[in-house]
């Protein structure tokens, strides 16, 4: 029978809250102080827990179709960032992109090797006591787009913000809900160890920089 007490018991910990999160960057092109320190975590206004997508293979058989699992793909990952007076985060991201392809009139690229510009990102879902309950580590991360910042004489009572779009190659997942086992991600036990081959089991994901 449906009842309120059963519903509240099922919604463990009062539910995960979309405004309880932190995002950190590390390594490669994100090696600058503005991106690796707490400043990025504080000024990152919004982010996403990335979607998981597996393609499908349609196989026809006698007028019917069966569907098999295809290849995994990851969508672009976007964040929205408050712009501080020193343009600290914006400048660091512009420099990161400049290293990959010169912003000026030349055709050079300072970071020719992917290992020089690939970074890692950690997206942590927190509980209301600021304790991480789920961690997503995005690996091989680099920025593809910095959104425009609109300027206007009539833009009052607002702090500038801008969007940034990143690509990453794979991710790992770690952590369980504060209530215990529900939500935990275990390495694949199927033939071939698919999850481990993609970048390690949950233990390898870690929790990232503090």
N, C-alpha and C positions, 0 to 999 in steps of 0.2 A: 504494500500500500504506500502511495506517495505521502510524505509528510515533511514538514520543515526541518525537524531534527535530523532525519535521514539525509536531507539535502545538505545541511550545514556540516554534518559529519563527513560526507563525501567530498566537500569543498575544503580539503585539508589546509590548515594554516590560514584560513580566511581567503584563500586564492592567491595566485601570483599577481603582482601589481606591475603594470606596464611602466610606471614611473620609478621603479626601484631597479636600477641597472647602472653599470659602469662599462666604459669602453677604453681599452688601452692599446697602444701600438708599440712595436719594438723591432729593432734590427733593420738592416738594409737601408732603403731610402728614408725610413722613419727614425734615423739615428740621431736627429737633432734634439736638443733639450726640450723645445716646445712640444714636440710630438711624443717623446718618451716619458716626460714628466707628468705630474698631476694636472698640468694646465689643460691638456687635451681632454682628460677625463672630466674635468669640471665644465669645460666649454662645449663639449659634445652634447647638444640639446636633445637629439633624438637619434635612434639607430634602429637596426632590425636584427632579429634572430633569423638567419638565412633560411630560405626555403630548401627543401630536399626534393629533388626531382629525378625519377628514373624513367627513361623512355620506354616505349612499348614496341614490340615487334608483332605485327599481325601476320599470322600464318593461315592461309586458306586451306580448308579441308572439306571437300564434297559439299560445297555450297554454304559452309559455315566458316567462321573465323575463330581461332583461338589466339590468345595474347600471351606472349612471353616477355619476361623482363629484358629491357634493352640496356642502354648505357646511361650512366649517371652524368648529369650536368648540373652546374651551379649558376644561378642567376647573378647579375651584378649586385653589389652590396652598396647601399647608400646611407649616409649620415648627414645630419644637419648640425652646423657649428655656429655658435655665437662668435661674432667678430670683435675682438678686444681693440683698444685704441692703438696698440702697437702692431696690429696685424700679425701677431705672432704665429698663429696656426696657419693663416692664409699664406704668409710668406714661406713657411716651411714646406707647405704642399706645393707652392709654385716652384720652389727650388728643386723639390723632388721630381716634379714633372720636367723641369728644365734639364736635369741630368739625363733624362731618358731621351729627350728630343729638344734641342735648343729653341728657346722662345724667340730669340733674336733672328738676325738675318743670315745665320750660317746653318749648315746642314749637319753639324756635328752632334754627337751624343756622348756625354762624359761617362755615362754608365752603360757600357756596351754589354757587359755580362749581366744576366738576370740575377745572379747571386748578389750583385752590387745594389740592385734596386728592389728586390723582393723583400717584403717585411712580413710580420705576423701581427694579427689583431686578436684580442680576446674580448668577447662580449659576455658579460656576466649578469645573469639574472640574480638579484639579491632579494632576501626576505626583508621584513620591516625592521630587523635588527642589524641590517647592513652585512649579513652573512651570505656569501655566494651559495646558491642552491643549484645552479646549472651554469656550466662554462662551455662556450663555443670558441674554439681556436681556429682562426682562418689563416691558412698558410699560403705562401707565394703571393702575397697581396701587393697591389700597386694601384695608384690612382689613374683613372682614365678621363675623368671630367671634373672640373671645378665650375660650379654654377656661377652665373653673373650675380653681382650685388646691385640691386636697383637703388638709385639715388633720386631724391625728389625733395623739393622745397616744402611740400606739405606732409612729409613723413615725420610726425611728431610722436613722442612718447613711445619710442621703439628702439631696441638695440638691433644693429645690423646682424644678419645671419646669412649663411650661404650653405648650399648643399655640395657634397663631394661624393663621387661615385667611384667605387673600386672594383677590380676584378681579383679573384683569388683562385687557386688551383684545387685545393681540397680543404676539408675541415675535420676536426676531431671534436668529440663531445664527451664531457665528463660531468659527474655530479648527480646527486639524487635529491629529491625533495626533502625538506626538513623533517617531514613526517616519517621517513624511513625508506624502505626499498622501492616504493612506487616511483617510476620515472628514471631509474638507473639505467645506464646504457652499458651493456656487456659486449665484449668482443664476439665476433661471429664464431659459431662452433661448426658451421657447415663446411663441406669439402672445399678446400682451397683457402679457407681463412680470409674471406673477402674483405671484411672490415679492417683487419690488421694490414692487409696489403695496400689499403688506401691511405695509410698514414699512422697506423698504430691503434691500439685499443684505447679504452677510456682512460686507463692509467697513464698513457703517454700524453694525453691532452693537457694534464696539469691544470693549474689555475692561473698561470700567467703572472705578470708583474703585479705587485701589490699596489 
